[in-house]
Amino acid sequence: SLLVERQTDTTSVQSTGISATVDSATLSTVSSHPKVSGTANGVDAVFITLADKGEGIWHSDMTVPVVAGKWSVTVSPDYALPAGQYSIIVSGPDNPQNTLPVLTTATLFVTPNN
């Protein structure tokens, strides 16, 4: 599994006007390389982490740009995700403590097409 290079800060972003969502329509998929999208306000980019049972197994190598309030990324483009349940963590931007504040989380369900 891939290691997450930066820690996420699970405390909420306090009254900064920064927020993010994950589009619910992208959270259930038969694809082993799912595309996940959402919205973000108050930031130019977000950082996406995929976790399995609390461990980071994939993260966006670069920040994911927010264009007109929207972001999207193909999760795990280099290897196929097995069927299962994964946590999506949307975080950013960096702060002086070099942590990434968690903006939102969601659950991704990957179900193979039988």
C-alpha positions in Angstrom: 0.0 0.0 0.0 1.1 3.6 -0.5 1.9 5.7 2.4 0.4 9.1 2.9 3.3 11.6 3.0 1.5 14.3 4.9 -0.6 14.1 8.0 -4.2 15.3 8.0 -5.5 17.3 10.8 -8.9 16.0 11.9 -9.9 19.2 13.7 -12.4 21.2 11.7 -11.5 24.3 9.8 -12.8 27.0 12.0 -14.8 29.9 10.5 -12.5 30.5 7.6 -15.0 30.2 4.8 -13.2 27.1 3.5 -15.4 24.1 2.8 -15.7 21.1 0.5 -18.1 18.4 -0.5 -17.9 15.1 -2.4 -20.6 14.4 -5.0 -22.7 11.5 -3.7 -23.3 10.3 -7.3 -19.6 9.4 -7.5 -19.4 7.4 -4.3 -20.8 4.1 -5.6 -19.0 2.5 -8.6 -18.1 -0.7 -10.4 -14.9 0.9 -11.7 -11.6 -0.2 -10.1 -10.3 3.3 -11.1 -13.1 5.5 -10.0 -13.5 9.2 -10.7 -14.5 11.2 -7.7 -15.7 14.8 -7.7 -17.0 17.5 -5.5 -17.1 21.2 -4.7 -14.8 23.4 -2.7 -15.1 27.0 -1.5 -12.3 29.3 -0.3 -9.4 27.3 -1.8 -7.8 27.0 -5.2 -6.9 23.3 -4.8 -7.6 20.3 -2.5 -5.6 17.2 -1.6 -7.4 13.8 -1.8 -6.6 10.8 0.3 -8.1 7.3 -0.1 -8.0 5.2 3.1 -8.8 1.6 3.7 -9.5 0.7 7.4 -8.0 4.0 8.5 -4.7 3.6 6.6 -3.9 5.9 3.7 -3.5 3.7 0.6 -3.6 6.4 -2.2 -3.3 10.1 -2.3 -3.2 12.7 -5.1 0.4 13.3 -5.9 -0.3 17.0 -6.5 -3.1 19.1 -5.3 -6.3 18.8 -7.3 -7.3 22.1 -8.8 -10.6 23.7 -7.9 -12.1 25.3 -11.0 -15.3 27.3 -10.8 -15.9 25.8 -7.4 -15.5 22.1 -8.6 -12.8 19.5 -8.4 -12.4 15.9 -9.8 -9.8 13.2 -9.7 -9.4 9.7 -10.9 -8.6 7.7 -7.8 -5.9 5.1 -8.0 -5.0 5.4 -11.7 -1.9 3.2 -11.4 -3.5 0.1 -9.9 -6.9 -1.5 -9.7 -8.8 -1.0 -6.4 -10.2 -4.3 -5.1 -13.9 -4.4 -4.2 -14.6 -2.8 -0.9 -15.3 0.3 1.2 -12.9 3.2 1.3 -12.8 6.5 3.0 -12.3 9.6 0.9 -10.6 12.5 2.7 -10.6 15.9 1.2 -8.1 18.2 2.8 -6.1 21.4 2.3 -4.6 23.9 2.2 -1.4 23.5 4.1 -1.2 25.5 7.3 1.8 26.8 9.3 1.8 23.5 11.3 2.4 21.7 7.9 -0.7 19.6 8.3 -3.7 19.4 6.0 -6.9 20.4 7.6 -9.7 17.9 6.8 -12.5 19.7 4.9 -14.8 16.7 4.5 -14.9 12.9 4.4 -17.1 10.4 2.5 -17.3 6.7 1.9 -16.6 5.2 -1.5 -18.1 1.8 -2.4 -16.3 -0.2 -5.1 -18.5 -3.1 -6.3 -17.3 -5.2 -9.3 -19.8 -5.6 -12.1 -20.8 -9.3 -12.2 
